[in-house]
Amino acid sequence: MSTPTHQPEVDGEDFAEILATTREFLRTKVLPRENEIMTGDRIPDDLRAAVADLGLFGFALPQRWGGLGLDGLQEVEIAMELGYTSVAVRSMIGTNNGIAGQVLVGYGTDEQREEWLPRIASGEVVASFALTEEGAGSNPAGLRTRARRDGAGEDADWMIDGGKRFITNAPIADLFVTFARTREATPDDPGIAVFLVPASTPGVEVGPKDKKMGQEGAWTADVTFTDVRLPAAALVGGSEADGYRAAMASLSRGRLHIAALGVGLARRALDESVAYAAGATQGGNPIGSFQLVQAHLADMQTGVLAGQALVRDCARRYWLDGDRTAPSVAKLFCSEMAGRVADLGVQVHGGTGYIREVPVERIYRDVRLLRLYEGTSEIQRLIIGGALVRSATPR
C-alpha cells in the first residue's frame, strides 16, 4: 500500500475563499430545497449544474486534470460543510472525488487518467465505485466477481462476470470502477484487480433504485456484469496487483470523509435544536430554559466539538504521519457520535421531531447509514484494536 502524501496545490488564502463560497452555496441554494430533494428523491437538474459550475465534482482531484486540487486536510473541511445540508448532494459528487476518482489518481495509467479524470472533475462523467457485493462489503477480500483473460498474452481482452450491491450513483453512473478477482487469493496476494467499465458496455445491467430508510436523492442500486468484454487497457494501472491496494487506500480516505460528514450532520442537528429550544414554549416558558433540555444541548455540543477536533487531528495523522488507523478512529467515533446527536435532536424537538420535513427527522434517518458504509463500526473496531495489539507484539 502506498504511503499517504500531503502535497497541497491550494494555499490557505485560496482555500478559505473556496470554503466560504461552498458554505454560502450550500446554505443559501441547497438548504432551502432540502424537502424538495427529499420528497422528489432526486437532485434537481439546476442544482446539479450549479454544483458542477462551482467545480465541486472535482474538488479533491488534482488541478492538472481539471479539479480544484484540495488535499486531504482541506477535504475534511469541505465534507463538514457538505454534511450541513442534504447529503444527497454530497453523495452525487462523493464518488467522483473519493473512492472512484482517487483510484484513478493513485493507480491509473497516464492514458487512463487523461481519458477519464478531466470529465470526472467537470461532472460530465459520474463514476461509481463497484466494490461491495453479497458477502463482501466491509472486507473486500471476500468478493466473488470474476475477471478472466479471453485469450493469451497481455493484450487479450478481459471478461467480467458477477454482481455488486448498494452501488452509489449506479443509476446515473457513466463509469464503474469495478473490483474483480483475477486469481486465487494467497496469504500475500488477495487476487483482486480493478477495471474501468463504461456503463454503456454490453452485459452491464443496473437494477432499480434501492428504497432506503433515508438519504433520499442519493441513489444506489445493484449492478450485474454478464460476459462483459473489456480491452486490456481497461485494467487500472495495467497491473493485476494494484487492485486491493487501491481499494484500501481509497477506503481510508473515504473514512475520513465520512467522519467529517458526520460532524456536519451533527452540527446541523445541534443548530436546529438550539433554535427550536429558544423558540418553542411549554407552560409559557421557552423549553430551552428547562435544565434537562439544556443538558441534551450540552451533550450535543460536546459531541460535535469532540468530533470536529478528532477528524482534523486524524486527517493530519494520516496525511502527515502515515497513521493508517487514524481514518478508522475518526469514522468510528464521528459516525457513532452523529447518531447520538441526531437522537438527542429529535428528543429536544419532542413530537415535532418525529414529523416528516422537520430537519432533525431527516437527519435522524440519514445518519444511520454512516455506521455501515465505508466499513461498519465493527470493522473499524477490529482495525483499531488489531493494530494496537500488533504494535505491542514483539517481532
C-alpha positions in Angstrom: 0.0 0.0 0.0 1.4 3.4 -0.9 2.2 5.9 1.8 -0.2 8.8 2.0 1.3 12.1 0.9 0.5 15.7 1.6 1.1 17.8 -1.4 -1.2 20.9 -1.2 -2.0 22.6 -4.5 -4.2 25.3 -2.9 -2.7 27.7 -0.4 -4.5 28.7 2.8 -5.9 32.0 1.5 -7.3 30.5 -1.7 -8.8 27.6 0.3 -10.5 29.9 2.7 -12.2 31.5 -0.3 -13.2 28.1 -1.7 -14.6 27.0 1.7 -16.6 30.3 2.2 -18.0 30.0 -1.3 -19.0 26.4 -0.8 -20.6 27.2 2.6 -22.6 30.0 1.1 -23.8 27.9 -1.8 -24.9 25.0 0.4 -26.7 27.2 2.9 -28.4 29.5 0.5 -29.1 27.4 -2.5 -29.3 23.8 -1.3 -30.6 24.1 2.2 -33.9 25.8 1.2 -34.5 22.9 -1.2 -33.9 20.0 1.1 -37.5 19.0 1.3 -37.8 19.2 -2.5 -34.9 16.8 -2.8 -36.3 14.5 -0.1 -39.8 14.3 -1.4 -38.8 14.0 -5.0 -36.0 11.6 -4.3 -33.7 13.4 -6.7 -31.4 16.4 -7.1 -33.0 19.0 -9.4 -31.1 19.5 -12.7 -30.4 23.1 -12.0 -28.7 22.3 -8.7 -26.6 19.6 -10.3 -25.5 22.2 -12.9 -24.7 24.7 -10.2 -22.6 22.2 -8.3 -20.7 21.4 -11.5 -20.1 25.2 -12.2 -18.6 25.5 -8.7 -16.1 22.7 -9.5 -17.4 20.5 -6.7 -17.4 17.4 -8.8 -13.6 17.6 -8.8 -12.8 19.4 -5.6 -10.4 16.7 -4.4 -8.9 15.9 -7.9 -5.6 17.4 -9.0 -5.6 20.6 -11.0 -3.8 19.1 -13.9 -6.9 17.1 -14.7 -9.4 19.9 -14.1 -10.0 19.5 -10.4 -9.7 22.1 -7.6 -6.7 20.3 -6.2 -7.8 20.2 -2.5 -5.6 18.0 -0.3 -6.8 15.6 2.4 -6.7 18.1 5.2 -8.8 20.6 3.1 -11.2 17.8 2.0 -12.5 17.2 5.5 -13.3 20.8 5.9 -15.4 20.7 2.8 -17.0 17.5 3.9 -18.1 19.1 7.2 -19.9 21.8 5.1 -21.4 19.2 2.8 -22.9 17.4 5.8 -24.7 20.5 7.0 -27.4 20.1 4.3 -28.9 17.4 2.1 -26.4 14.6 2.0 -27.7 13.7 -1.5 -25.6 16.5 -2.9 -22.5 15.1 -1.1 -23.3 11.6 -2.4 -23.7 12.9 -6.0 -20.1 14.3 -6.0 -18.6 12.0 -3.5 -17.5 9.1 -5.6 -16.0 11.3 -8.3 -13.8 13.0 -5.7 -13.4 10.0 -3.5 -13.3 6.3 -3.8 -13.7 6.1 -7.5 -11.8 9.1 -8.7 -8.9 8.5 -6.3 -8.3 5.0 -7.6 -7.5 6.6 -11.0 -5.4 9.4 -9.4 -3.4 6.9 -7.4 -3.2 3.9 -9.6 -4.3 4.7 -13.2 -2.0 4.8 -16.2 -1.3 8.2 -17.8 -3.7 7.2 -20.6 -6.5 6.3 -18.2 -6.1 9.5 -16.2 -6.1 11.7 -19.3 -9.2 9.9 -20.7 -11.3 10.0 -17.6 -10.2 12.4 -14.9 -11.0 15.7 -16.8 -14.6 14.5 -17.4 -15.0 13.2 -13.9 -13.7 16.5 -12.5 -16.2 18.5 -14.6 -19.2 16.3 -13.7 -19.6 15.3 -17.4 -18.9 11.7 -16.1 -20.2 10.3 -12.9 -18.0 7.5 -11.6 -19.2 4.7 -9.3 -17.1 2.6 -7.0 -18.2 -1.0 -7.7 -16.7 -3.0 -4.8 -19.5 -4.1 -2.4 -21.3 -7.4 -3.2 -23.2 -10.1 -1.3 -20.8 -11.5 1.2 -18.1 -8.9 0.5 -18.8 -5.5 2.0 -16.5 -4.1 4.7 -14.0 -6.8 3.8 -13.1 -6.6 0.1 -11.0 -9.8 0.3 -14.3 -11.9 0.1 -15.5 -10.6 -3.3 -16.6 -13.2 -5.9 -16.9 -11.2 -9.1 -14.5 -12.7 -11.6 -12.4 -11.4 -14.4 -10.6 -13.7 -16.8 -8.5 -13.3 -19.9 -10.2 -14.3 -23.2 -7.0 -15.4 -24.9 -3.3 -15.4 -24.3 -0.9 -12.5 -23.7 -1.2 -9.1 -22.1 -3.2 -7.7 -25.0 -6.0 -10.2 -24.6 -9.5 -8.9 -23.7 -10.9 -9.4 -20.2 -14.3 -10.9 -19.5 -16.1 -10.0 -16.2 -19.0 -11.8 -14.5 -20.6 -11.1 -11.2 -22.8 -8.8 -9.2 -22.4 -5.8 -7.0 -24.8 -4.3 -4.3 -25.6 -0.9 -2.9 -23.5 0.9 -5.5 -23.7 4.6 -5.0 -24.8 6.6 -8.1 -25.2 3.4 -10.1 -28.5 4.6 -11.8 -26.7 7.7 -13.2 -23.2 6.4 -13.5 -21.2 6.6 -16.7 -18.2 4.6 -15.4 -17.9 1.8 -12.9 -14.6 1.4 -11.2 -15.0 -2.3 -10.8 -13.2 -4.7 -8.5 -12.9 -8.3 -9.6 -11.0 -11.4 -8.6 -8.5 -12.5 -11.3 -6.7 -15.2 -9.4 -7.0 -17.2 -6.2 -6.1 -15.4 -3.1 -2.9 -16.3 -1.1 -1.7 -15.0 2.2 0.4 -12.4 0.4 -1.9 -11.7 -2.5 -5.7 -11.2 -2.3 -6.0 -11.7 -6.0 -8.1 -8.6 -6.8 -7.7 -6.3 -9.8 -9.6 -3.1 -10.8 -11.2 -2.4 -14.1 -12.7 0.6 -15.8 -16.1 -0.4 -17.1 -18.2 2.2 -19.0 -21.8 1.9 -18.1 -22.7 1.5 -21.8 -20.7 -1.7 -22.2 -22.8 -4.7 -23.3 -23.6 -7.0 -20.4 -23.7 -4.3 -17.8 -27.1 -4.0 -16.1 -28.2 -1.6 -13.4 -31.1 -2.7 -11.2 -33.9 -0.5 -9.9 -33.1 2.2 -7.3 -32.9 0.9 -3.8 -35.7 2.0 -1.4 -33.8 3.2 1.6 -34.6 4.4 5.1 -33.1 7.8 4.4 -30.7 9.8 2.2 -33.4 10.4 -0.4 -31.9 11.7 -3.6 -28.7 9.7 -3.1 -29.3 6.8 -5.4 -27.9 3.3 -5.0 -28.7 0.1 -6.9 -27.4 -3.4 -7.8 -25.1 -3.8 -10.8 -24.6 -7.1 -12.6 -21.9 -8.0 -15.1 -22.6 -10.8 -17.6 -20.0 -11.7 -20.1 -18.7 -8.1 -20.1 -15.9 -7.8 -22.5 -13.2 -5.2 -21.9 -10.0 -4.4 -23.7 -6.7 -5.0 -21.9 -6.4 -1.2 -21.4 -9.3 -1.3 -19.0 -7.1 -2.8 -16.3 -6.3 0.0 -13.9 -2.6 0.7 -13.8 -2.0 -2.1 -16.3 -1.4 -4.4 -13.3 -3.5 -7.0 -11.6 -1.6 -6.5 -8.3 -2.8 -3.0 -7.6 -6.5 -3.7 -7.0 -6.5 -4.5 -3.3 -4.1 -1.6 -2.6 -6.3 0.7 -4.5 -9.4 -0.4 -2.5 -7.7 0.0 0.9 -6.2 3.4 0.1 -9.5 4.7 -1.3 -11.4 3.4 1.7 -9.0 5.1 4.2 -9.5 8.5 2.6 -13.3 7.8 2.3 -13.4 7.0 6.1 -12.0 10.4 6.9 -14.6 12.0 4.6 -17.5 10.1 6.2 -16.3 11.1 9.6 -16.3 14.8 8.6 -19.7 14.3 7.0 -21.0 13.1 10.3 -19.7 16.2 12.1 -21.6 18.4 9.6 -24.8 16.5 10.1 -24.4 16.6 13.9 -23.7 20.4 13.8 -26.9 20.9 11.8 -28.9 18.8 14.3 -27.5 20.9 17.1 -28.2 24.2 15.4 -31.8 23.2 14.7 -32.3 22.0 18.3 -30.9 25.2 19.8 -33.1 27.3 17.6 -36.2 25.2 18.5 -35.4 25.2 22.2 -35.1 29.0 22.2 -38.4 29.5 20.3 -40.7 26.7 21.4 -42.6 27.2 24.7 -44.1 24.9 27.3 -46.3 26.5 30.0 -45.4 29.9 28.8 -41.6 29.3 29.1 -39.1 28.6 26.4 -38.2 24.9 26.6 -34.6 25.9 26.4 -34.9 27.3 30.0 -35.5 23.8 31.3 -32.4 22.2 32.7 -32.9 18.8 31.2 -33.2 20.3 27.7 -30.0 22.3 28.3 -28.3 19.0 29.3 -29.3 17.5 26.0 -27.9 20.5 24.1 -24.7 20.4 26.2 -24.2 16.7 25.3 -24.8 17.5 21.6 -22.3 20.4 21.6 -19.7 18.3 23.4 -20.1 15.6 20.7 -19.9 18.0 17.8 -16.8 19.7 19.1 -15.1 16.5 20.0 -15.8 15.1 16.5 -14.6 18.2 14.8 -11.3 18.2 16.7 -10.8 14.5 16.2 -11.5 14.4 12.5 -9.0 17.2 11.9 -6.4 15.5 14.1 -6.9 12.2 12.4 -6.6 13.8 9.0 -3.2 15.2 10.0 -2.1 11.9 11.5 -3.0 10.1 8.3 -1.7 12.5 5.7 1.3 13.9 7.5 2.4 10.9 9.7 1.1 7.9 7.8 -1.0 6.7 10.7 -3.2 4.1 8.9 -5.6 3.5 11.8 -6.5 7.2 12.2 -9.2 7.1 9.5 -10.9 4.2 11.3 -10.7 6.1 14.7 -12.3 9.1 13.1 -15.0 7.2 11.4 -15.9 5.1 14.4 -16.2 8.0 16.8 -17.9 10.5 14.4 -20.4 8.1 12.9 -21.5 6.9 16.3 -21.5 10.5 17.7 -23.7 11.7 14.9 -26.2 9.1 15.7 -26.4 10.1 19.3 -26.6 13.8 18.5 -29.4 13.2 16.0 -31.3 11.1 18.5 -31.0 13.9 21.1 -32.1 16.4 18.5 -35.3 14.5 18.0 -35.8 14.3 21.8 -35.3 18.1 22.2 -38.0 18.7 19.5 -40.4 16.3 21.1 -43.3 15.2 18.9 -42.3 17.8 16.3 -39.1 16.0 15.8 -40.9 12.9 14.6 -42.7 14.8 11.8 -41.5 14.4 8.2 -40.0 17.6 6.6 -38.6 18.7 10.0 -34.8 18.7 9.6 -33.9 16.6 12.6 -36.3 13.9 11.5 -34.5 13.6 8.2 -31.1 13.8 9.8 -32.0 11.1 12.2 -32.7 8.7 9.3 -29.7 10.0 7.2 -27.0 9.4 9.8 -27.9 5.8 10.4 -26.0 4.8 7.2 -22.8 6.4 8.4 -22.2 3.4 10.7 -22.5 1.0 7.8 -20.8 2.2 4.7 -17.0 2.6 4.2 -16.7 -0.2 6.7 -19.0 -0.8 9.6 -18.3 0.3 13.2 -17.5 -3.3 14.0 -14.8 -3.4 11.2 -13.3 -0.1 12.4 -13.0 -1.6 15.9 -11.2 -4.6 14.6 -8.8 -2.5 12.5 -8.0 -0.2 15.5 -7.8 -3.0 18.1 -5.8 -5.3 15.8 -3.3 -2.5 15.0 -2.8 -1.7 18.7 -2.1 -5.4 19.6 0.3 -5.8 16.7 2.2 -2.7 17.7 2.8 -4.2 21.1 3.7 -7.6 20.0 7.4 -8.4 19.8 8.6 -9.3 16.3 
